[in-house]
């Protein structure tokens, strides 16, 4: 799908709508974190009502028809506003995965894109490996039924109504629809740095019928890969939004905090550090634009998309940690407190810098993908 001016207009309108909806409100963020594990049901209903959960889909499926740029535009603003709602995990990755899974996944796709069901992808093993075939869940078919056993960690939507679980079945990958209340499923929340929860799923001899299979073989691998690349890009956009807000708060503080009879922003050493932060933010924005161009190019293959995704995530993760760290230093002790809005940015930045692979992991992945022998 090539980009055109109509797409640019759509994205501008989407950006304006996102800015009007998602305004920084640290108190709301803290309440959602403390009372709802990060996902405020009322806010999620509003996000669904605006059609954002289907934003990346083609127009024929009720989407905006501009693909991933729509998802990253929304994610960037939600990051800026400090929203913890799992838009990337449940509104983008789950939707992309189901859309690529084929006709068996269509009913669940409709329910997720409409906001009727909250869905989470589950495939990562305990060591946090990214690739779909790293799953340690095993599916054992017997007649019409399949038994799933194993553990998934780092599920970004522990409160999901339904999980899309990747398992190895007959030596190939398969995706299964697993309802939250299914017998044999244990969901344990694990706290992340920003106070939100990740899910640890333990499947113990869980029995599923034939209707639970969403995709298998090449279709399952492709769907999960596509979802992961989309999630890596959108998480990078969310990190960019966090950097924008952290820098904004820091520049405001440098103007208002006085020392030795003048604003501390008048000191050249602090100005230099603020410029370094701004440069890191700009480099991340450029890396995101570059990656989105690759995803927008019909000639780009899976290999090119993976390279682009790892490139921007390595940059965004490293830059976010730098910007957040410098912000705290320039604020002084107040920057460490939960009462300071900067704390919301810093803790969220710490969490998302590691989500779906940290900078080192993506540099390694980029290096491995760049080797001449890679096919």
DOVEXDO-971850 format. One record per residue (C-alpha): x, z, y; residue number from 1. Coordinates in pm, whole numbers. Example, Ala and Ser with C-alpha at 12.3 -4.5 7.8 and 13.67 -1.06 7.14 Angstrom:
<pafis>
<pafi X="1230" Z="780" Y="-450" num="1"/>
<pafi X="1367" Z="714" Y="-106" num="2"/>
</pafis>
This chain:
<pafis>
<pafi X="0" Z="0" Y="0" num="1"/>
<pafi X="167" Z="-116" Y="321" num="2"/>
<pafi X="118" Z="70" Y="644" num="3"/>
<pafi X="-77" Z="-86" Y="933" num="4"/>
<pafi X="-208" Z="14" Y="1276" num="5"/>
<pafi X="-541" Z="129" Y="1137" num="6"/>
<pafi X="-351" Z="371" Y="915" num="7"/>
<pafi X="-164" Z="504" Y="1220" num="8"/>
<pafi X="-495" Z="560" Y="1402" num="9"/>
<pafi X="-636" Z="741" Y="1098" num="10"/>
<pafi X="-328" Z="964" Y="1078" num="11"/>
<pafi X="-343" Z="1041" Y="1451" num="12"/>
<pafi X="-707" Z="1147" Y="1421" num="13"/>
<pafi X="-625" Z="1351" Y="1112" num="14"/>
<pafi X="-336" Z="1520" Y="1296" num="15"/>
<pafi X="-566" Z="1607" Y="1589" num="16"/>
<pafi X="-831" Z="1745" Y="1352" num="17"/>
<pafi X="-569" Z="1953" Y="1168" num="18"/>
<pafi X="-435" Z="2090" Y="1498" num="19"/>
<pafi X="-786" Z="2188" Y="1610" num="20"/>
<pafi X="-860" Z="2358" Y="1277" num="21"/>
<pafi X="-533" Z="2531" Y="1193" num="22"/>
<pafi X="-415" Z="2747" Y="1481" num="23"/>
<pafi X="-148" Z="3016" Y="1438" num="24"/>
<pafi X="-318" Z="3349" Y="1373" num="25"/>
<pafi X="-82" Z="3596" Y="1212" num="26"/>
<pafi X="-355" Z="3856" Y="1165" num="27"/>
<pafi X="-575" Z="3612" Y="973" num="28"/>
<pafi X="-279" Z="3513" Y="759" num="29"/>
<pafi X="-198" Z="3876" Y="675" num="30"/>
<pafi X="-562" Z="3951" Y="589" num="31"/>
<pafi X="-587" Z="3643" Y="362" num="32"/>
<pafi X="-259" Z="3743" Y="197" num="33"/>
<pafi X="-359" Z="4105" Y="140" num="34"/>
<pafi X="-724" Z="4054" Y="42" num="35"/>
<pafi X="-736" Z="3712" Y="-126" num="36"/>
<pafi X="-382" Z="3659" Y="-268" num="37"/>
<pafi X="-332" Z="3402" Y="6" num="38"/>
<pafi X="-644" Z="3188" Y="-38" num="39"/>
<pafi X="-939" Z="3278" Y="183" num="40"/>
<pafi X="-1246" Z="3127" Y="8" num="41"/>
<pafi X="-1419" Z="3060" Y="343" num="42"/>
<pafi X="-1119" Z="2870" Y="479" num="43"/>
<pafi X="-1092" Z="2675" Y="151" num="44"/>
<pafi X="-1458" Z="2573" Y="180" num="45"/>
<pafi X="-1389" Z="2447" Y="534" num="46"/>
<pafi X="-1085" Z="2249" Y="414" num="47"/>
<pafi X="-1298" Z="2092" Y="139" num="48"/>
<pafi X="-1584" Z="2016" Y="381" num="49"/>
<pafi X="-1345" Z="1817" Y="603" num="50"/>
<pafi X="-1258" Z="1595" Y="306" num="51"/>
<pafi X="-893" Z="1702" Y="306" num="52"/>
<pafi X="-881" Z="1770" Y="-68" num="53"/>
<pafi X="-947" Z="1400" Y="-125" num="54"/>
<pafi X="-736" Z="1284" Y="172" num="55"/>
<pafi X="-468" Z="1109" Y="-36" num="56"/>
<pafi X="-715" Z="917" Y="-252" num="57"/>
<pafi X="-813" Z="552" Y="-192" num="58"/>
<pafi X="-1128" Z="494" Y="14" num="59"/>
<pafi X="-1309" Z="376" Y="-300" num="60"/>
<pafi X="-1270" Z="730" Y="-439" num="61"/>
<pafi X="-1378" Z="904" Y="-119" num="62"/>
<pafi X="-1031" Z="939" Y="33" num="63"/>
<pafi X="-884" Z="828" Y="366" num="64"/>
<pafi X="-695" Z="539" Y="208" num="65"/>
<pafi X="-361" Z="621" Y="372" num="66"/>
<pafi X="-211" Z="804" Y="74" num="67"/>
<pafi X="60" Z="1064" Y="95" num="68"/>
<pafi X="111" Z="1049" Y="476" num="69"/>
<pafi X="-236" Z="1207" Y="504" num="70"/>
<pafi X="-139" Z="1493" Y="274" num="71"/>
<pafi X="190" Z="1560" Y="452" num="72"/>
<pafi X="21" Z="1551" Y="795" num="73"/>
<pafi X="-221" Z="1825" Y="687" num="74"/>
<pafi X="51" Z="2028" Y="508" num="75"/>
<pafi X="278" Z="2020" Y="813" num="76"/>
<pafi X="5" Z="2163" Y="1036" num="77"/>
<pafi X="-96" Z="2429" Y="782" num="78"/>
<pafi X="271" Z="2533" Y="765" num="79"/>
<pafi X="289" Z="2553" Y="1145" num="80"/>
<pafi X="-25" Z="2766" Y="1159" num="81"/>
<pafi X="94" Z="3003" Y="886" num="82"/>
<pafi X="-191" Z="2922" Y="647" num="83"/>
<pafi X="-120" Z="3037" Y="293" num="84"/>
<pafi X="-409" Z="2848" Y="132" num="85"/>
<pafi X="-270" Z="2640" Y="-160" num="86"/>
<pafi X="-348" Z="2301" Y="-7" num="87"/>
<pafi X="-36" Z="2139" Y="-154" num="88"/>
<pafi X="-80" Z="2282" Y="-504" num="89"/>
<pafi X="-459" Z="2260" Y="-543" num="90"/>
<pafi X="-562" Z="2001" Y="-283" num="91"/>
<pafi X="-283" Z="1753" Y="-331" num="92"/>
<pafi X="-87" Z="1797" Y="-654" num="93"/>
<pafi X="-391" Z="1864" Y="-874" num="94"/>
<pafi X="-578" Z="1573" Y="-715" num="95"/>
<pafi X="-283" Z="1332" Y="-749" num="96"/>
<pafi X="-231" Z="1436" Y="-1112" num="97"/>
<pafi X="-597" Z="1390" Y="-1205" num="98"/>
<pafi X="-625" Z="1062" Y="-1015" num="99"/>
<pafi X="-332" Z="920" Y="-1215" num="100"/>
<pafi X="-455" Z="1061" Y="-1547" num="101"/>
<pafi X="-729" Z="804" Y="-1607" num="102"/>
<pafi X="-1099" Z="807" Y="-1681" num="103"/>
<pafi X="-1100" Z="1122" Y="-1897" num="104"/>
<pafi X="-998" Z="1325" Y="-1592" num="105"/>
<pafi X="-1257" Z="1168" Y="-1356" num="106"/>
<pafi X="-1524" Z="1445" Y="-1376" num="107"/>
<pafi X="-1268" Z="1716" Y="-1304" num="108"/>
<pafi X="-1116" Z="1507" Y="-1023" num="109"/>
<pafi X="-1455" Z="1485" Y="-853" num="110"/>
<pafi X="-1511" Z="1861" Y="-883" num="111"/>
<pafi X="-1164" Z="1943" Y="-745" num="112"/>
<pafi X="-1175" Z="1688" Y="-459" num="113"/>
<pafi X="-1519" Z="1819" Y="-355" num="114"/>
<pafi X="-1394" Z="2176" Y="-351" num="115"/>
<pafi X="-1630" Z="2289" Y="-629" num="116"/>
<pafi X="-1338" Z="2384" Y="-854" num="117"/>
<pafi X="-999" Z="2528" Y="-764" num="118"/>
<pafi X="-735" Z="2378" Y="-996" num="119"/>
<pafi X="-370" Z="2457" Y="-1057" num="120"/>
<pafi X="-96" Z="2269" Y="-1241" num="121"/>
<pafi X="90" Z="2463" Y="-1510" num="122"/>
<pafi X="404" Z="2318" Y="-1664" num="123"/>
<pafi X="714" Z="2506" Y="-1547" num="124"/>
<pafi X="899" Z="2723" Y="-1800" num="125"/>
<pafi X="1055" Z="3061" Y="-1721" num="126"/>
<pafi X="1378" Z="2906" Y="-1590" num="127"/>
<pafi X="1185" Z="2707" Y="-1329" num="128"/>
<pafi X="1290" Z="2363" Y="-1460" num="129"/>
<pafi X="1103" Z="2090" Y="-1273" num="130"/>
<pafi X="1077" Z="1793" Y="-1507" num="131"/>
<pafi X="741" Z="1757" Y="-1688" num="132"/>
<pafi X="902" Z="1748" Y="-2033" num="133"/>
<pafi X="1053" Z="2092" Y="-1969" num="134"/>
<pafi X="720" Z="2256" Y="-2059" num="135"/>
<pafi X="746" Z="2515" Y="-2334" num="136"/>
<pafi X="378" Z="2505" Y="-2424" num="137"/>
<pafi X="320" Z="2350" Y="-2767" num="138"/>
<pafi X="-2" Z="2183" Y="-2877" num="139"/>
<pafi X="-82" Z="2178" Y="-3249" num="140"/>
<pafi X="-364" Z="1935" Y="-3339" num="141"/>
<pafi X="-591" Z="2011" Y="-3634" num="142"/>
<pafi X="-886" Z="1779" Y="-3682" num="143"/>
<pafi X="-1092" Z="1767" Y="-3360" num="144"/>
<pafi X="-924" Z="2076" Y="-3214" num="145"/>
<pafi X="-584" Z="2153" Y="-3064" num="146"/>
<pafi X="-417" Z="2495" Y="-3052" num="147"/>
<pafi X="-202" Z="2571" Y="-2747" num="148"/>
<pafi X="70" Z="2836" Y="-2746" num="149"/>
<pafi X="342" Z="2915" Y="-2493" num="150"/>
<pafi X="414" Z="3042" Y="-2142" num="151"/>
<pafi X="402" Z="2872" Y="-1799" num="152"/>
<pafi X="536" Z="3034" Y="-1485" num="153"/>
<pafi X="528" Z="2970" Y="-1109" num="154"/>
<pafi X="169" Z="2845" Y="-1112" num="155"/>
<pafi X="94" Z="2826" Y="-740" num="156"/>
<pafi X="-281" Z="2885" Y="-780" num="157"/>
<pafi X="-322" Z="3195" Y="-1002" num="158"/>
<pafi X="-684" Z="3234" Y="-887" num="159"/>
<pafi X="-774" Z="2881" Y="-1005" num="160"/>
<pafi X="-1104" Z="2818" Y="-1186" num="161"/>
<pafi X="-927" Z="2574" Y="-1415" num="162"/>
<pafi X="-565" Z="2502" Y="-1507" num="163"/>
<pafi X="-416" Z="2162" Y="-1589" num="164"/>
<pafi X="-166" Z="2262" Y="-1858" num="165"/>
<pafi X="114" Z="2036" Y="-1978" num="166"/>
<pafi X="201" Z="2075" Y="-2346" num="167"/>
<pafi X="412" Z="1896" Y="-2603" num="168"/>
<pafi X="180" Z="1762" Y="-2870" num="169"/>
<pafi X="314" Z="1547" Y="-3155" num="170"/>
<pafi X="644" Z="1501" Y="-2965" num="171"/>
<pafi X="478" Z="1364" Y="-2652" num="172"/>
<pafi X="346" Z="1519" Y="-2334" num="173"/>
<pafi X="-27" Z="1588" Y="-2303" num="174"/>
<pafi X="-236" Z="1736" Y="-2022" num="175"/>
<pafi X="-522" Z="1972" Y="-2105" num="176"/>
<pafi X="-805" Z="2119" Y="-1902" num="177"/>
<pafi X="-799" Z="2497" Y="-1959" num="178"/>
<pafi X="-1080" Z="2703" Y="-1801" num="179"/>
<pafi X="-971" Z="3034" Y="-1649" num="180"/>
<pafi X="-1204" Z="3230" Y="-1881" num="181"/>
<pafi X="-1083" Z="3057" Y="-2198" num="182"/>
<pafi X="-1018" Z="3285" Y="-2495" num="183"/>
<pafi X="-644" Z="3315" Y="-2561" num="184"/>
<pafi X="-541" Z="3274" Y="-2194" num="185"/>
<pafi X="-376" Z="3558" Y="-2004" num="186"/>
<pafi X="-315" Z="3507" Y="-1628" num="187"/>
<pafi X="-74" Z="3755" Y="-1469" num="188"/>
<pafi X="-9" Z="3740" Y="-1094" num="189"/>
<pafi X="353" Z="3770" Y="-976" num="190"/>
<pafi X="425" Z="3838" Y="-608" num="191"/>
<pafi X="619" Z="3583" Y="-402" num="192"/>
<pafi X="832" Z="3668" Y="-97" num="193"/>
<pafi X="546" Z="3596" Y="144" num="194"/>
<pafi X="307" Z="3836" Y="-33" num="195"/>
<pafi X="104" Z="3560" Y="-199" num="196"/>
<pafi X="83" Z="3540" Y="-577" num="197"/>
<pafi X="212" Z="3298" Y="-836" num="198"/>
<pafi X="62" Z="3291" Y="-1183" num="199"/>
<pafi X="226" Z="3351" Y="-1518" num="200"/>
<pafi X="11" Z="3194" Y="-1790" num="201"/>
<pafi X="42" Z="3308" Y="-2150" num="202"/>
<pafi X="-146" Z="3095" Y="-2401" num="203"/>
<pafi X="-182" Z="3264" Y="-2739" num="204"/>
<pafi X="-327" Z="3041" Y="-3009" num="205"/>
<pafi X="-583" Z="2899" Y="-2766" num="206"/>
<pafi X="-831" Z="2660" Y="-2929" num="207"/>
<pafi X="-942" Z="2355" Y="-2733" num="208"/>
<pafi X="-1189" Z="2081" Y="-2821" num="209"/>
<pafi X="-1127" Z="1707" Y="-2787" num="210"/>
<pafi X="-1296" Z="1704" Y="-2444" num="211"/>
<pafi X="-1015" Z="1922" Y="-2301" num="212"/>
<pafi X="-757" Z="1640" Y="-2329" num="213"/>
<pafi X="-705" Z="1475" Y="-1987" num="214"/>
<pafi X="-411" Z="1242" Y="-2065" num="215"/>
<pafi X="-134" Z="1200" Y="-2319" num="216"/>
<pafi X="192" Z="1015" Y="-2369" num="217"/>
<pafi X="313" Z="791" Y="-2089" num="218"/>
<pafi X="-4" Z="845" Y="-1883" num="219"/>
<pafi X="44" Z="1224" Y="-1888" num="220"/>
<pafi X="414" Z="1202" Y="-1791" num="221"/>
<pafi X="344" Z="954" Y="-1510" num="222"/>
<pafi X="57" Z="1164" Y="-1372" num="223"/>
<pafi X="260" Z="1485" Y="-1366" num="224"/>
<pafi X="565" Z="1309" Y="-1216" num="225"/>
<pafi X="349" Z="1162" Y="-941" num="226"/>
<pafi X="196" Z="1501" Y="-868" num="227"/>
<pafi X="538" Z="1668" Y="-857" num="228"/>
<pafi X="686" Z="1412" Y="-617" num="229"/>
<pafi X="380" Z="1444" Y="-393" num="230"/>
<pafi X="411" Z="1823" Y="-403" num="231"/>
<pafi X="783" Z="1813" Y="-320" num="232"/>
<pafi X="718" Z="1588" Y="-19" num="233"/>
<pafi X="421" Z="1790" Y="108" num="234"/>
<pafi X="604" Z="2122" Y="62" num="235"/>
<pafi X="888" Z="1973" Y="271" num="236"/>
<pafi X="629" Z="1887" Y="538" num="237"/>
<pafi X="495" Z="2243" Y="523" num="238"/>
<pafi X="851" Z="2374" Y="571" num="239"/>
<pafi X="888" Z="2143" Y="871" num="240"/>
<pafi X="574" Z="2296" Y="1023" num="241"/>
<pafi X="714" Z="2645" Y="964" num="242"/>
<pafi X="1040" Z="2547" Y="1140" num="243"/>
<pafi X="844" Z="2409" Y="1437" num="244"/>
<pafi X="657" Z="2738" Y="1478" num="245"/>
<pafi X="965" Z="2958" Y="1424" num="246"/>
<pafi X="1157" Z="2761" Y="1687" num="247"/>
<pafi X="862" Z="2779" Y="1928" num="248"/>
<pafi X="835" Z="3157" Y="1889" num="249"/>
<pafi X="1211" Z="3197" Y="1930" num="250"/>
<pafi X="1232" Z="2988" Y="2248" num="251"/>
<pafi X="940" Z="3187" Y="2391" num="252"/>
<pafi X="1122" Z="3511" Y="2307" num="253"/>
<pafi X="1447" Z="3389" Y="2467" num="254"/>
<pafi X="1254" Z="3331" Y="2792" num="255"/>
<pafi X="1077" Z="3667" Y="2799" num="256"/>
<pafi X="1335" Z="3911" Y="2660" num="257"/>
<pafi X="1564" Z="4040" Y="2934" num="258"/>
<pafi X="1914" Z="4181" Y="2897" num="259"/>
<pafi X="2167" Z="4256" Y="3173" num="260"/>
<pafi X="1906" Z="4164" Y="3434" num="261"/>
<pafi X="1828" Z="3812" Y="3308" num="262"/>
<pafi X="1641" Z="3635" Y="3023" num="263"/>
<pafi X="1862" Z="3621" Y="2713" num="264"/>
<pafi X="1789" Z="3246" Y="2698" num="265"/>
<pafi X="2022" Z="3211" Y="2997" num="266"/>
<pafi X="2322" Z="3292" Y="2775" num="267"/>
<pafi X="2498" Z="2975" Y="2667" num="268"/>
<pafi X="2590" Z="3103" Y="2321" num="269"/>
<pafi X="2221" Z="3158" Y="2243" num="270"/>
<pafi X="2130" Z="2819" Y="2386" num="271"/>
<pafi X="2378" Z="2656" Y="2148" num="272"/>
<pafi X="2218" Z="2831" Y="1852" num="273"/>
<pafi X="1871" Z="2721" Y="1962" num="274"/>
<pafi X="1999" Z="2361" Y="1983" num="275"/>
<pafi X="2141" Z="2387" Y="1629" num="276"/>
<pafi X="1797" Z="2499" Y="1508" num="277"/>
<pafi X="1630" Z="2210" Y="1690" num="278"/>
<pafi X="1873" Z="1962" Y="1531" num="279"/>
<pafi X="1794" Z="2090" Y="1181" num="280"/>
<pafi X="1421" Z="2053" Y="1251" num="281"/>
<pafi X="1471" Z="1696" Y="1377" num="282"/>
<pafi X="1684" Z="1601" Y="1076" num="283"/>
<pafi X="1410" Z="1729" Y="845" num="284"/>
<pafi X="1145" Z="1528" Y="1031" num="285"/>
<pafi X="1362" Z="1214" Y="998" num="286"/>
<pafi X="1419" Z="1277" Y="625" num="287"/>
<pafi X="1042" Z="1317" Y="575" num="288"/>
<pafi X="967" Z="990" Y="757" num="289"/>
<pafi X="1230" Z="812" Y="550" num="290"/>
<pafi X="1089" Z="949" Y="221" num="291"/>
<pafi X="732" Z="855" Y="315" num="292"/>
<pafi X="848" Z="495" Y="380" num="293"/>
<pafi X="975" Z="480" Y="22" num="294"/>
<pafi X="643" Z="610" Y="-113" num="295"/>
<pafi X="462" Z="355" Y="107" num="296"/>
<pafi X="664" Z="65" Y="-37" num="297"/>
<pafi X="487" Z="-115" Y="-325" num="298"/>
<pafi X="828" Z="-236" Y="-453" num="299"/>
<pafi X="966" Z="120" Y="-488" num="300"/>
<pafi X="982" Z="237" Y="-850" num="301"/>
<pafi X="957" Z="589" Y="-993" num="302"/>
<pafi X="1334" Z="630" Y="-968" num="303"/>
<pafi X="1337" Z="547" Y="-594" num="304"/>
<pafi X="1049" Z="788" Y="-530" num="305"/>
<pafi X="1225" Z="1071" Y="-713" num="306"/>
<pafi X="1541" Z="1011" Y="-510" num="307"/>
<pafi X="1341" Z="1016" Y="-186" num="308"/>
<pafi X="1155" Z="1334" Y="-284" num="309"/>
<pafi X="1475" Z="1521" Y="-375" num="310"/>
<pafi X="1648" Z="1400" Y="-60" num="311"/>
<pafi X="1385" Z="1543" Y="175" num="312"/>
<pafi X="1335" Z="1868" Y="-19" num="313"/>
<pafi X="1708" Z="1945" Y="-27" num="314"/>
<pafi X="1717" Z="1892" Y="349" num="315"/>
<pafi X="1395" Z="2083" Y="426" num="316"/>
<pafi X="1477" Z="2386" Y="209" num="317"/>
<pafi X="1824" Z="2428" Y="357" num="318"/>
<pafi X="1708" Z="2367" Y="715" num="319"/>
<pafi X="1413" Z="2608" Y="687" num="320"/>
<pafi X="1635" Z="2891" Y="564" num="321"/>
<pafi X="1879" Z="2820" Y="849" num="322"/>
<pafi X="1609" Z="2803" Y="1120" num="323"/>
<pafi X="1428" Z="3113" Y="993" num="324"/>
<pafi X="1754" Z="3307" Y="960" num="325"/>
<pafi X="1866" Z="3214" Y="1313" num="326"/>
<pafi X="1519" Z="3299" Y="1448" num="327"/>
<pafi X="1545" Z="3650" Y="1309" num="328"/>
<pafi X="1894" Z="3694" Y="1455" num="329"/>
<pafi X="1784" Z="3577" Y="1799" num="330"/>
<pafi X="1481" Z="3809" Y="1791" num="331"/>
<pafi X="1688" Z="4106" Y="1679" num="332"/>
<pafi X="1534" Z="4389" Y="1477" num="333"/>
<pafi X="1173" Z="4304" Y="1571" num="334"/>
<pafi X="1208" Z="3975" Y="1379" num="335"/>
<pafi X="1219" Z="4167" Y="1050" num="336"/>
<pafi X="884" Z="4339" Y="1100" num="337"/>
<pafi X="551" Z="4229" Y="954" num="338"/>
<pafi X="387" Z="4295" Y="1293" num="339"/>
<pafi X="597" Z="4017" Y="1449" num="340"/>
<pafi X="444" Z="3671" Y="1388" num="341"/>
<pafi X="792" Z="3542" Y="1310" num="342"/>
<pafi X="783" Z="3751" Y="990" num="343"/>
<pafi X="497" Z="3531" Y="864" num="344"/>
<pafi X="714" Z="3219" Y="919" num="345"/>
<pafi X="1026" Z="3370" Y="766" num="346"/>
<pafi X="859" Z="3498" Y="447" num="347"/>
<pafi X="665" Z="3176" Y="401" num="348"/>
<pafi X="983" Z="2975" Y="457" num="349"/>
<pafi X="1167" Z="3182" Y="195" num="350"/>
<pafi X="888" Z="3121" Y="-56" num="351"/>
<pafi X="849" Z="2746" Y="0" num="352"/>
<pafi X="1223" Z="2676" Y="20" num="353"/>
<pafi X="1238" Z="2769" Y="-349" num="354"/>
<pafi X="904" Z="2619" Y="-457" num="355"/>
<pafi X="931" Z="2304" Y="-673" num="356"/>
<pafi X="1311" Z="2330" Y="-657" num="357"/>
<pafi X="1544" Z="2478" Y="-396" num="358"/>
<pafi X="1809" Z="2284" Y="-199" num="359"/>
<pafi X="2078" Z="2320" Y="-469" num="360"/>
<pafi X="1840" Z="2212" Y="-746" num="361"/>
<pafi X="1737" Z="1900" Y="-555" num="362"/>
<pafi X="2095" Z="1813" Y="-461" num="363"/>
<pafi X="2181" Z="1828" Y="-832" num="364"/>
<pafi X="1877" Z="1618" Y="-919" num="365"/>
<pafi X="1965" Z="1366" Y="-647" num="366"/>
<pafi X="2321" Z="1345" Y="-777" num="367"/>
<pafi X="2207" Z="1292" Y="-1136" num="368"/>
<pafi X="1958" Z="1024" Y="-1030" num="369"/>
<pafi X="2228" Z="848" Y="-826" num="370"/>
<pafi X="2465" Z="804" Y="-1120" num="371"/>
<pafi X="2509" Z="434" Y="-1213" num="372"/>
<pafi X="2420" Z="503" Y="-1576" num="373"/>
<pafi X="2074" Z="631" Y="-1481" num="374"/>
<pafi X="1785" Z="413" Y="-1589" num="375"/>
</pafis>
